[in-house]
């Protein structure tokens, strides 16, 4: 992902996550703080004109301490112990292409290279079963985690893998 991709990221987010709006500053800040964890999936056209199919935004974090929806980080934690998948959005035409599995492999490798032992995410839109099939499990958490999850809605589940 590059700064030039951010308007595209915003358009995809509006299509895929209309119930979870975030200001344009959120992915822009994540990209500035941790560009290695910000990815765009394209359809693979060999002539360099590939259409975007989705994106992922991730960053180092503390286990059980995800950011609230539509909040800026201000910086990355020095004592990070997981790679947090802040947002994964695939357009409907990208579903079933194996991009979720490929993304999980890429991000597990990135986490390993960063010295982070696990991935974490907040599953929304009834996506917990999808992430469970990719090796993620619900994390019990505490009152602080519950307050953060409340900003994502009733079906939000914090998961680690």
N, C-alpha and C positions, 0 to 999 in steps of 0.2 A: 504494500500500500504506500502511496505517496500523498503529499498534500493535494496534488491535482485530482486524486481519487475521492476526496472527501465529499464533494457534492453528490457523487454517485452513491457513496455509502449512505448519505442522508436520504436519497430517493429510495434505495432498497429498504432501509429501515422503516420508512413510511408505509411501504407495501407489506413488509413481513411482520412488523411489530407495531401496528397502529395503536394498540392499547398500552404501549410502553414508550411514550415519546421521551426523547432526550434532546437537549439543545445541541447544536452543531459543535459547540465547544468541547463536548465530552469526548467524541472520537478524536477530535483534533488534539486535545491534550494527551490522550493515551498514545497517539502516534508520536507526538513530540517526546514523551517520556520513555517509550519503549517501542521503537519502530520494528524491531525483530518480531514482535508479537502481533503485528497488524498486517493482515493478509487480504488479498482480493483474489477470488476464483474467477477465471475466465473460461470460455468455451473451447479454448485450445486451437483457434484458427491459426494455421501456419503462416499466414501472411501478416501477422501482427495486428490484425483488426478484431481480435477476439472480443466478444460481448461479455460483460460482467455477469456472473451468475450468483454472486454473493460475496460475503466478506466475513472476517473474524477479527475481533479486537481482544487482545489478552495482555496481561501485565503481571509482574511479580506482586504478591500480596501476602497477607497473614491468614493462615487457616482459620476459618470461622469468622472472618472480619471483611466481608465483601462491602464494596461501596453501596450506598443507597442509590436507587434509580435516579438518574439525571443529576449526579453529583460529580464534582471535580475532585481529583486526588490531591493536587497540590505538590505531589512528589511521590516517589516510590519508597516503600519501607526498607530500611537498611537490614532489618531482620526478617525479610521475606522468607517464607517456607513453603510456598506453593505458587504455581502459575495460575492466575485466575482468568477464566474465559469470560470476559465481560459481556461480549455479544457475539453471537453467531447467527447470521441471517442468510438463508438461501432462497432465491426466488423459486416459485412453484415449478418452473421448468427445469430447475437444477436437482430437484428431489429424485432420489432413486439412482443417481449417477455415482454413488459411492464417495461423494465429497465429504460427508460427515466422518466417515471412517478414515479417509486420507488426512483430514484435518486433525483428527485425534492422534494419529501417528506422528504427524509433523510437530504438533504442540507437545507431545510427550518427549520427543527428541529435543526440542528447544528447552523444555524444562530441565531435562537431564544435563544439557550443556551449560545451563545457568546454575546448576547445583541445587535445583528445586526438586524435592522428592515426589511431588504429586501435582495433579491438576485439580482445580476446584471450579465450580460454576453454580449459578442459580438457574435452575430449570423453571421455565414458565410455559404458558400455553399447553399445559398437559404433556410436556415433553420429557418428564422424568423417565418413563419407560424407554424412550429412545436412547437416553444417556445411560440407563442401566444396561442396555445391550452393548454398550461400549465400555463396560467395566466400571461405571460410576456407581457409588452407593450413597444413600442419604446420610448426612452428617447430623448428629443429634443437636449440637450447639447449645446456646444459652440465651438469656434474655436479650443480650446485646445483638446477637445474630437474629433473633426473632424480630426485633425492632427494625433491623435493616431489611429483612425479607418482607415486612409489611408494606414497604414502598412498592414492591413488585406485585402485590395482589395475593389473594387467598390460596392459589394453587402453587405458589412459589416453593421450591424445594432446593435447599443448598446441598450440593453433592460433591463428593471427592472421588478421585480415581487415579 
